[in-house]
Structures are given as C-alpha cells and as structure tokens.
Amino acid sequence: MDSPIYGFLPAAGAVDLGEPLDTSALIQPRCEPEIVFTLGRDLKGPHITAADVVAASSGVAVGIEVLDSRFVDYGFTMADVVADNTSASRFVVGVPVPPSGIDLRLVGVLLEKNGEVVATASGAASLGHPAAAVAWLVRQLAAEDEGLAAGQIVLSGGLTAAVPVRPGDVVTATIDRLGSVELGCR
C-alpha cells in the first residue's frame, strides 16, 4: 500500500482490561501496538494539524489492536482491505495519561509475545508522529463533511508489524511514559 487507510472499530470490538481475547471467534488474529488518543473536544476540518490533535486530546494511552482478515495470510489488494474494514476486529486500551510534555514521536515501543520481545519501534513509526496520523484522518473525514467527536478514541496506526496469536498466547505492549497493556488469548 502506498497511502494510509482507515477503518472503524465497533464498540463491540472493545476488550476490557484483563479480559481474554476469544480467538475462537476470529479467523487469523494478529496483534499490533498502537498509541490511542481520547478526544476531549471535537476535531473537524481540512486544516487540522498534529498540534491541533494533541491540544484536543484529553488523554493518550497504549493500546493493542487485534487485526483479523478473511483473506488467507493477509494477502489482499487495497480494494480488498478497504472492503474488509482494514482488518479491524478488536482492541484493548490502557489507562490514558495527559499528553502534555510527552513527545509522542520519540516514545519507545516494545511488543512482547509470551514474555519475549518480538518488535520495537518509536511513536514516529505512525506517519512520523501519531498525532499527524490522526490529523490526516480528520482531513480525510472533512472531505465527507465529517469529523471526530469529543469522547471518541482513535487508534493512530500500527507501530510494528502485527504478530499472529492463538489460544494461550499473551501479548504485551509497552510505550514509554504511557504504560503497558496486556492481552491474554484463549
């Protein structure tokens, strides 16, 4: 893919902290770490910047997005993945912290599976700055006269490659200054 894409996570896809991921309900689940923004006020318009996103956010948190695709081995075209809602399936979000004073480009990201490090990154892995990814989304929505509303959470994009999971696996995402979130699989 040569450009970002976006999908929507249904509220029913939320996995509560400590709740296991039911892999039997999924086809081929994979997990990736994300920086999650909680909006404190509405964001709308064609000129929204990363600074606007940070200023509008009441909190940022570490999250794990669970991808699931109906396409074998995630082999899809751009049209396929858009039709499949970007493989969006489930998500878990840690406890938000205020974004002030945190340079989200530079935060270190650690993804572990069953206690072993499987990937590392920085916040800059999401379009150079995770808030820039959210600003991009707002500008895309503006073309449809849409925006984001206060209270919504926005996952800003995968920071590492997604790792496959199966029953018994435990995935932990840790992001400097944001904390950790763990997802056990059954």
PLY file of the C-alpha trace (Angstrom):
ply
format ascii 1.0
element vertex 186
property float x
property float y
property float z
element edge 185
property int vertex1
property int vertex2
end_header
0.00 0.00 0.00
1.30 3.43 -0.86
-1.02 5.56 1.27
-2.67 5.38 4.68
-6.13 3.89 5.03
-8.61 3.93 7.87
-11.35 1.75 9.27
-13.78 1.85 12.13
-13.67 -0.18 15.31
-17.13 -1.03 16.59
-17.77 -0.57 20.30
-18.49 -4.32 20.45
-14.85 -4.89 19.49
-13.56 -3.42 22.76
-11.82 -5.91 25.03
-11.76 -4.79 28.66
-8.52 -4.70 30.64
-7.88 -8.20 31.99
-10.48 -9.79 29.71
-9.08 -12.54 27.47
-9.33 -12.36 23.71
-11.64 -15.08 22.40
-9.63 -16.32 19.42
-12.30 -18.89 18.53
-14.46 -16.02 17.25
-11.70 -14.90 14.85
-10.20 -16.27 11.65
-6.48 -15.41 11.87
-5.92 -12.85 14.65
-2.83 -10.68 14.82
-1.90 -8.02 17.39
-0.09 -4.70 16.98
0.77 -1.90 19.42
-0.91 1.48 18.98
-0.92 4.93 20.54
-4.53 5.76 21.35
-5.94 9.28 21.59
-9.00 10.13 23.69
-10.57 13.28 22.31
-11.56 15.97 24.77
-13.18 18.10 22.10
-14.44 17.77 18.53
-12.00 17.81 15.62
-13.25 18.71 12.17
-11.93 20.45 9.10
-9.48 20.31 6.22
-6.67 22.16 8.03
-6.30 20.15 11.26
-2.67 19.65 12.30
-0.88 17.28 14.66
-0.66 20.14 17.17
-4.45 20.54 16.97
-4.88 16.84 17.70
-2.63 16.94 20.77
-4.38 20.08 22.03
-7.82 18.46 21.55
-6.85 15.23 23.33
-7.78 14.69 26.95
-5.50 11.66 27.11
-3.21 9.26 25.29
-2.79 5.59 26.07
-1.08 2.43 24.96
-3.34 0.06 23.08
-3.33 -3.21 21.22
-5.33 -3.58 18.04
-6.36 -7.08 17.05
-6.49 -7.49 13.30
-8.43 -10.27 11.62
-8.70 -10.86 7.90
-10.85 -13.11 5.81
-8.05 -13.12 3.20
-5.62 -16.03 3.62
-2.27 -14.89 5.08
-3.50 -11.29 4.80
-2.97 -11.44 1.03
-5.19 -8.65 -0.23
-5.32 -5.74 -2.61
-6.04 -2.17 -1.49
-9.68 -2.59 -2.52
-9.89 -5.87 -0.56
-8.55 -4.40 2.68
-10.83 -1.37 2.44
-13.82 -3.70 1.86
-12.65 -5.73 4.88
-12.68 -2.57 7.09
-8.85 -2.59 7.22
-8.91 -5.96 9.02
-10.13 -4.10 12.14
-11.53 -6.50 14.70
-10.87 -5.99 18.42
-8.89 -3.61 20.60
-7.83 -3.05 24.19
-6.83 0.35 25.57
-4.80 1.09 28.68
-5.38 3.91 31.11
-4.97 7.32 29.40
-2.46 9.89 30.63
-2.39 13.62 29.81
-0.44 14.24 26.59
1.25 17.44 27.77
5.01 17.22 27.92
5.24 13.91 26.02
6.92 13.93 22.62
4.92 11.10 21.08
7.37 10.83 18.16
10.13 9.75 20.48
8.40 7.36 22.88
9.85 3.86 22.78
7.52 1.00 21.89
8.03 -2.61 22.94
5.87 -5.51 21.76
6.21 -8.81 23.60
4.62 -12.18 22.96
4.78 -14.79 25.69
7.45 -12.80 27.51
9.77 -12.45 24.51
10.43 -9.19 22.68
9.10 -9.55 19.13
9.32 -5.93 17.95
10.43 -2.44 18.91
9.64 0.95 17.43
9.07 4.58 18.30
5.94 6.69 18.06
7.31 8.13 14.82
6.50 4.82 13.11
2.98 6.18 12.59
3.31 8.78 9.80
6.25 10.45 11.56
4.08 11.37 14.57
0.97 9.55 15.82
-0.92 12.86 16.11
-0.09 13.52 12.43
-1.84 10.24 11.60
-4.95 11.38 13.47
-4.78 14.80 11.76
-4.59 13.01 8.40
-7.73 11.08 9.35
-9.60 14.27 10.29
-8.65 15.86 6.96
-9.89 12.76 5.11
-13.17 12.85 7.00
-13.53 16.58 6.23
-13.84 15.71 2.54
-17.11 13.96 3.52
-18.13 16.83 5.86
-17.41 14.54 8.82
-15.06 14.77 11.77
-14.25 13.23 15.12
-16.27 13.92 18.26
-15.26 14.57 21.85
-15.16 11.32 23.79
-14.13 9.20 20.82
-10.95 7.15 20.93
-8.71 6.98 17.90
-6.04 4.35 17.33
-3.30 6.16 15.44
-1.86 3.26 13.46
0.20 0.15 13.97
3.69 0.88 15.25
5.18 -2.54 14.43
4.24 -5.46 12.27
1.27 -7.37 13.68
2.09 -10.71 15.32
-0.14 -13.78 14.96
-1.76 -15.05 18.17
-3.52 -18.22 19.24
-5.01 -19.62 22.44
-2.56 -19.48 25.34
-0.56 -16.55 23.97
-0.07 -13.35 25.97
0.76 -10.12 24.14
2.07 -7.07 25.98
2.54 -3.60 24.52
4.62 -1.10 26.46
5.07 2.51 25.43
7.42 4.83 27.29
5.51 7.28 29.53
2.16 5.77 28.52
2.44 2.43 30.33
1.67 -1.15 29.37
-1.34 -3.17 28.37
-1.55 -6.96 28.26
-3.87 -9.18 26.26
-4.20 -12.87 27.02
-5.68 -15.16 24.39
-8.00 -18.09 24.92
0 1
1 2
2 3
3 4
4 5
5 6
6 7
7 8
8 9
9 10
10 11
11 12
12 13
13 14
14 15
15 16
16 17
17 18
18 19
19 20
20 21
21 22
22 23
23 24
24 25
25 26
26 27
27 28
28 29
29 30
30 31
31 32
32 33
33 34
34 35
35 36
36 37
37 38
38 39
39 40
40 41
41 42
42 43
43 44
44 45
45 46
46 47
47 48
48 49
49 50
50 51
51 52
52 53
53 54
54 55
55 56
56 57
57 58
58 59
59 60
60 61
61 62
62 63
63 64
64 65
65 66
66 67
67 68
68 69
69 70
70 71
71 72
72 73
73 74
74 75
75 76
76 77
77 78
78 79
79 80
80 81
81 82
82 83
83 84
84 85
85 86
86 87
87 88
88 89
89 90
90 91
91 92
92 93
93 94
94 95
95 96
96 97
97 98
98 99
99 100
100 101
101 102
102 103
103 104
104 105
105 106
106 107
107 108
108 109
109 110
110 111
111 112
112 113
113 114
114 115
115 116
116 117
117 118
118 119
119 120
120 121
121 122
122 123
123 124
124 125
125 126
126 127
127 128
128 129
129 130
130 131
131 132
132 133
133 134
134 135
135 136
136 137
137 138
138 139
139 140
140 141
141 142
142 143
143 144
144 145
145 146
146 147
147 148
148 149
149 150
150 151
151 152
152 153
153 154
154 155
155 156
156 157
157 158
158 159
159 160
160 161
161 162
162 163
163 164
164 165
165 166
166 167
167 168
168 169
169 170
170 171
171 172
172 173
173 174
174 175
175 176
176 177
177 178
178 179
179 180
180 181
181 182
182 183
183 184
184 185
